[in-house]
């Protein structure tokens, strides 16, 4: 059911009824493949941040920046390939292209955030698309994460080239994803649902020598 109609645009709550069980993009891999235990000795800790809200914003930077600051309290990243987070690290805005940004919020907030952004933007020329169902986010932590990344992508992940607050689209294995560095200790992968199983298996294989563990 459409919740609110803005002109010719209808917004929808993409979350299923509570009686319908949700399955993350990695549910099949978890149920049919290997799930190495997470322990204090892991060189890499893998964790899926499932069911987050993902919104694609397109439009002029000035008008979008005003709306995003009003709704989320975050400014658009000031530089290409930039990543900005709120004080709690729960909400982020990432540069994708000169007129395109990815907003990630806690699951269940995306419809409200979309509606508030539309209210703030009014008649401005923009587009907002909820892509939550087609993506998931994986976090990687541990002292051996950079070694795993160097095995998986040709992008230079040395801290001098890939500092905290940077996010890039890369070829990873034989797939594409967004690689982000929100903090010194953590890296994030934003990947398509259809590639999730493949990338999970790739990461487990690439991280096996470092003692990778999966936190569920």
N, C-alpha and C positions, 0 to 999 in steps of 0.2 A: 504494500500500500504506500502511496505517496504521502509524505508527512506535510510538506509545505511546497507550494509552487511559486517560483520567482519568475514572473513573466511566462516564458515558454519552457523554463527549466524546473523539473520536479526533482526534489531530493528524497532519498530513500534511506531507511534504516536497514543496513545490510546485515545486522546481527540476527541470527535465527531465534525463534522462540526458545525459551529456557528448556522446554521439554525435548528439544532436538539437540542431540549431542554434537559438539563441535570437534572437528579433527584438524590438527595442524598439518601443514604441508609435509611434515616429516613423520606423520603417524604411521605410514606404511613402512618406512625405513626402520622406525623404532620397533615395530611389531614383527618384522620379518628378517631384519638384519642384526648386525652386531651393535651392542650398546655398551662400550667399555665403561666400567665403573669410575665415578669421580672420587679421587682420593687426594690426600694432602701431598702425595708424591708426584702428581701429574705435572708434566712439563707444559701441557696445554690443556685448558679447560674449555670445552665446547658447550654452549647453551643456546637453545632457540628461544627468542623472545616472541612467542607466538601471539597471534590475535591483536597486534597493535593496530592503530588507525593510521593509514597511509593516504595522504592527499597530495595530488599534483596541482600546483598553482601556476598559472600562466598569465602574464600581463606586464604592464610597466612597473619598473622597480619602485618608483617613488610612491605610487598609489598603493601598491601591494605592501610596501614597508609600513606605511601608516596603518593599514588594516591589521597586519600581523602583530605589530606592536600593541595595538589596541586590544586585540583578542587574546594573544598569547604572552604578551610582555617580552617578546624577543624581537630584535631587529633582524632584517634579512642580512645574511653574510655580506661583509663589505668587499670581499674579493672573490674572483672566480675560484671555483673548487672549494669554497669555504663552507664550514659547518658551524652553526650556532646552536647552543643549548640553553635551556632555562637553568635556574639556580639548582634545581633538584636533578637535572640531567634526564628528566622524564619526557621532555618535549624538545623537538629539534626542528631546525629549518636548514635545508641543504641546497646549495647552488647546483643546478643541473645544466643550465645553459643561460645565455644572456637574458632570456625572458621566462625562465622556468625554474621552479623550486619544488623540493620535496619536503612536506611537513609530516612528521611522525609524532603521534600523541598516544597516550595510554588507550588500550582497547575500550571501546564504548563511548569515547569522547568525540569521535570523528564527525558524527552527524551534527552534534551541537556546535563544534568548531566550524564546520562548513556553513551552517546556517548563520552563525555570528559573523563570519567573514563576508558572506553575501550581504548581510545587513550593513556592514561597515563599508563595503565597496559600492553599494548603491547602483548607479547607472554607469559606473566605470567600465571600460573594455577589459574583460578578464575571462578566465576559465578556471573552474575547479572540478577535478575529477577524483572520486573516491576509488582508489586502487587497492584497498585493504585486502580484498579477497584474492588478489593475484600476486601478492608479495609476502615475504616473511623476512625477519631479521635474526641473524645469528651473531652472538658475541664470542670472541676468542680472547682468553686471558692466559697468562703464564710466561715464563722466561724463554720459552722456545717458540713463541708465536711467530716472531719475525723470520725464523728459519723455515717454518712451514710456508709462510707467504712467499719467501724467495724461491721455494720449490714449485709454487703454484702459479705465479704470475711474473711476467717480465718487467712489470712496473717497479721502479726503484723505491723500495720501502725503507731506505736508510732514513733515520730521523732528520737529517739535514734536508732531505727532499720530501719527506712525508711526516711533517710535525703534527702535533695535536691541533685539532680544528680544521683538518683537511679531509676532503672526500673526493674520490675519483671513480670514474667508470673504467673497469679493467677487464681484460680477458683473464679468466681464472680457470685453470685446467683447459677444458674445451668449451667453456661456457662464458657468459658475460654476467657481471654483477657490479654493484657499487661497493667499493671498499672505503670505510670511514675510520677515522681515529679520534674518538671523542675524549680520550684521556691517555695518560702515559701508559697505563697498565692494560687498556682494553682496545681491541680493534673490533669493528663491526662489519658484517657482510649483509647487504640488502639484496636479496635474490628473488627471482621469479619462482612462483609455486611449481611450475612445470620442470624446473631444473633442480629443485630442492633435494630429491632423492639422489640424483647423480652427484651433486656437490657434497652431500653428506658422506657418501661412500668415498669420494675423492679425498676429502679432508681426513677421514679416518685412516686411509691408506698412507697419505702423506705424513700424518702425525704419529703413526704407529711407533717409529723409532724414538719419539720424544715422550712416549708414555701419555698419549692423549686420553682424556676422560670426558664423559658426557654427563652433564648435569640436567636432570629432568624435573 
